[in-house]
Amino acid sequence: MIRLLPREVESLWTLFTAPIVWALHFLICYVGAAIYCAKPGLLGLDFAAVRLGIGIVTALALALILLSTLLAWRQWGFGTYDPPHDDATAHSRRRFQGFATLLLSGLSFVAVIFVALPAVFLTECLR
Amino acid sequence: MMQPAPRLPDSERSAQADQLRDAWAAPTGWRYWTSVNNTQVGLWYAGSAFFFMLFAGVLALMVRVQLAVPGNDFLSADLFNQAFTLHGTVMMFLFAVPIFEAVAIFLLPSMLGARELPFPRLGAFGFWSFLLGGIFVCGSIFFDAAPSSGWFMYPPLATDKEFSGIGADIWLLGLSFIEVASIAAAVEIIVGIMKCRAPGMRINLMPLFAWYLLIVAGMILFAFPPLIAGDLLFEMQRMFDWPFFDPSRGGDPLLWQHLFWIFGHPEVYIIFLPSIALMAMIVPTFAQRPIVGYSWIVLAAVGTGFLSFGLWVHHMFTTGLPQISLAFFSAASEAVAIPTGVQIFVFIATMLAGRVIFSTPMLFGTGGLAIFVIGGLTGVMVALAPFDWQAHDTYFIVAHLHYVLIGGMLFPVVAGIYYYYPLINGRKLSDGLGRLAFWLMFVGFNVAFFPMHLTGLRGMPRRVFTYPDELGLNLLNLVSTVGAFVFAAGVLVVVVDVLRPKHRQPVGKRNPWNAGTLEWINEPQHNWGVRSIPQITSRYPLWQQPELAEQVNDGRWYLADAPHGRREGIVTSVLDARPIQVLRVAGPALITIAAAASLGGAFVAMTFHWWVVTALCAAVSFGAILYWLWTGTGEIPEQATRRAGPDLDLPLYASGPASVGWWAMFITMIGDGTAFGSLVFGYFFYWTIHSDFTAGAAGPGATWPMISVTLFACSWLLTVAARQLNARARVGSMRLALGIAAPLTVLAAVAGFWGPWQAGMEPTRHVYPAIVWILVAWTLVHAALGIVMQLWCLVASLAGRLTPAHDQDMHNVALYWHFMMVTALTAFAVVGLFPMAVT
């Protein structure tokens, strides 16, 4: 059978997926724009291309975060269980991880949009 | 073992307790100072940090006296510069960060139900490094030689030897030394939290303090290394005239600002989160209920930890960067308000859901949060670039940062002192004095700092030693000075309360606040941490496992004895805290002090350019560390397993990812890799600011760097092969592999050196050769360490302390070599191939 979603991973690191996507998105936007503004003619691109690039990267980042959200939602048990998830069982621990990851995915989603917004309004490097 | 063992007869129990007491006894007499136990080191650490805070506070009062009236001549301009620079530097580097390390070292083991953190000697080494470095930096002002260019040491002022004197070197070298201590603490804290929790303490049951500290220690790994890289570039310029920040030779002062603030902004949260972590322990206790929204706190801690790395340019809004860049950072700076707000709402919700007891710790905690919220609001204001252009470098910023730091850090720390003091000697601090101190501090603080918003908006710049009479700043400044003294009086009351003799006061009951978390099981009169290591099944064990305290103290849980007279704790798995190993930790040692003192000596001697002494001290330090590692680590136990409980036998030895040492190496190398990454960032930074970043100079070419990479790769493969061969008991082949690998590393290093050398690259001529040399030199120093490690394994194998079954060292060295390989590949690909790619 083909799986739509990858198998559940038992690791602490999954908690950090969405914030890491945010960090990469942030870096790509900042470094990309900074290099363009420092070396405008580098690849023969104009600022519209930079904005488009930021748009594409943002869409990608949001898609990845949505995937992380979906996985987190599953790990949480699709909302079947309510917090505080403080039982001394691996089951409760997984629900906690899922819920915390879900919250972080939400925050990262908003933060990615925050960071992308300047590209909507600014049309040049403006020094 | 989900049930405690039956209670033993009294005689057996007291025999067990005697064993434990002997194993964990603190040394007496002058040898007391050789202790490495977390309770002693934590206290010394906190005491020293507090002393430095008082020292820096006095400097602040001097600054305020000078500014009390216009045209004052209480301090000379130069002494004023030294005073405010040292004030900021000491508060940040010698108080705010170390106090959190101190609290963590002191509290974490007992909170986690552990006896000790995994690397006590490393913790002690960190403390001694911090103390020596701190005395060196603070002492400089008594010789009129303190740093005077502001706590962020901007070039070109701070690179100019005529204007900044030796103070800048003292700042750079003294603090680099202290940064080493911070990274040591981060390693200790991360491994401690991930691997040394009591059995059963799954990550959903971990105290929130531990969550916060895990994040903060992770942040240190990514925040401090860029500063270390910056310090390296800076010192190379000051000492050897390599022009990293000199625009006339292709350098750029802005690179320093980037590296400094990549450290400096996360630093604010590195300071803030541990203090808020204290609040996360205090608030539930005084609301007498579990925290509302445990997962939300985890969201806030992790979220703030990440977002805080996207804020650094908001300190550089006025440097002329493109506005699109400023806007990214402005947006991220606004976004960080979300997780910060979440935790404050969680506290409010917890208080609303419970019945709040307004004790002294709560007073300091809530008062501090109120102050912090005001600082947060002005923070949102200055995160907007256009507002910042007006407010930058004025007293508005001074007000903002003090509201954030004193509200977000100092007040919660004082709350923590009042709350946790009974853990030190069983007695509470005075409630009356505490309340007096709070009101003096709270009122004094606001009287001192609120007017500064207005002083700043009226145009008073920071860091001016005086101001003329007619600007309309007189009254505001005078009020600030009065407030500062009221505030200082409050701090003095706290000091008096802490230091006053309390032997007449009766010892209070254990857990005097009726708290729910594990640290209150602790008996301060014993050095062993916990009598037996409990099985945890809840977030607030003392509330939710009512019999636990008694069972623990009756020695009915794990490791209730010490039959071999060794200090032992349990290593558990990361997610579910399954017991996997009994870890033996080190006892008192002089060698850690010797290592720290000699390393400190090397840094001090370097400041004064005493090269022979530097080399001598460095050699002694290197020898001391080798001795320490040889005698203190990788010990082969006399038996394979140890009985930890009635039905639990655990191995005494582990290697690879199962061992704490492997994790320490991994974490250290992440930090090391970040520093290297910062240098690579520097290389590309110079590429972006110049149309031809080589300035026409010859590069190292591609040939020699590629030869070097190939040789490094061979050496790396041989090292990895040596690990495999050893594991398969082919000891002869393993020794042969290491014997070939070490000379290959020498050849690789020579080839790496030869590239820029044969091209005649002169690092003082232009920034391009300088940055190439730095990347190469960084790799060569790591290669030298790589050789030492390869030879170490060879010698250890010959000496019989590295065997197929006991191969910790081999695993750790192979891990180092993975990082070594990435470093060499990156460095030589960048210096050898990149210039060809862009021309």
Chai-1 contact restraints between the chains, C-beta under 6 A:
chainA,res_idxA,chainB,res_idxB,connection_type,confidence,min_distance_angstrom,max_distance_angstrom,comment,restraint_id
A,L12,B,V574,contact,1.0,0.0,6.0,A-B,restraint_1
A,P19,B,F306,contact,1.0,0.0,6.0,A-B,restraint_2
A,A23,B,F306,contact,1.0,0.0,6.0,A-B,restraint_3
A,F26,B,G310,contact,1.0,0.0,6.0,A-B,restraint_4
A,C29,B,F328,contact,1.0,0.0,6.0,A-B,restraint_5
A,Y30,B,F328,contact,1.0,0.0,6.0,A-B,restraint_6
A,A33,B,I324,contact,1.0,0.0,6.0,A-B,restraint_7
A,A34,B,S325,contact,1.0,0.0,6.0,A-B,restraint_8
A,I35,B,T688,contact,1.0,0.0,6.0,A-B,restraint_9
A,C37,B,P322,contact,1.0,0.0,6.0,A-B,restraint_10
A,A38,B,T688,contact,1.0,0.0,6.0,A-B,restraint_11
A,P83,B,S295,contact,1.0,0.0,6.0,A-B,restraint_12
A,P84,B,Y294,contact,1.0,0.0,6.0,A-B,restraint_13
A,H85,B,N204,contact,1.0,0.0,6.0,A-B,restraint_14
A,D86,B,R539,contact,1.0,0.0,6.0,A-B,restraint_15
A,A88,B,G200,contact,1.0,0.0,6.0,A-B,restraint_16
A,A88,B,T537,contact,1.0,0.0,6.0,A-B,restraint_17
A,A90,B,D576,contact,1.0,0.0,6.0,A-B,restraint_18
A,S92,B,N204,contact,1.0,0.0,6.0,A-B,restraint_19
A,R93,B,R202,contact,1.0,0.0,6.0,A-B,restraint_20
A,R93,B,N204,contact,1.0,0.0,6.0,A-B,restraint_21
A,F96,B,N204,contact,1.0,0.0,6.0,A-B,restraint_22
A,F99,B,S295,contact,1.0,0.0,6.0,A-B,restraint_23
A,A100,B,S295,contact,1.0,0.0,6.0,A-B,restraint_24
A,A100,B,V298,contact,1.0,0.0,6.0,A-B,restraint_25
A,L103,B,L299,contact,1.0,0.0,6.0,A-B,restraint_26
A,L104,B,L299,contact,1.0,0.0,6.0,A-B,restraint_27
A,L104,B,V302,contact,1.0,0.0,6.0,A-B,restraint_28
A,L107,B,G303,contact,1.0,0.0,6.0,A-B,restraint_29
A,A111,B,A335,contact,1.0,0.0,6.0,A-B,restraint_30
A,F114,B,A331,contact,1.0,0.0,6.0,A-B,restraint_31
A,F114,B,A335,contact,1.0,0.0,6.0,A-B,restraint_32
A,V115,B,F328,contact,1.0,0.0,6.0,A-B,restraint_33
A,V115,B,A331,contact,1.0,0.0,6.0,A-B,restraint_34
A,V115,B,A332,contact,1.0,0.0,6.0,A-B,restraint_35
A,L117,B,A331,contact,1.0,0.0,6.0,A-B,restraint_36
A,P118,B,I324,contact,1.0,0.0,6.0,A-B,restraint_37
A,P118,B,A327,contact,1.0,0.0,6.0,A-B,restraint_38
A,P118,B,F328,contact,1.0,0.0,6.0,A-B,restraint_39
A,L122,B,I324,contact,1.0,0.0,6.0,A-B,restraint_40
A,C125,B,P322,contact,1.0,0.0,6.0,A-B,restraint_41
A,C125,B,I324,contact,1.0,0.0,6.0,A-B,restraint_42
A,L126,B,Q323,contact,1.0,0.0,6.0,A-B,restraint_43
A,R127,B,P322,contact,1.0,0.0,6.0,A-B,restraint_44
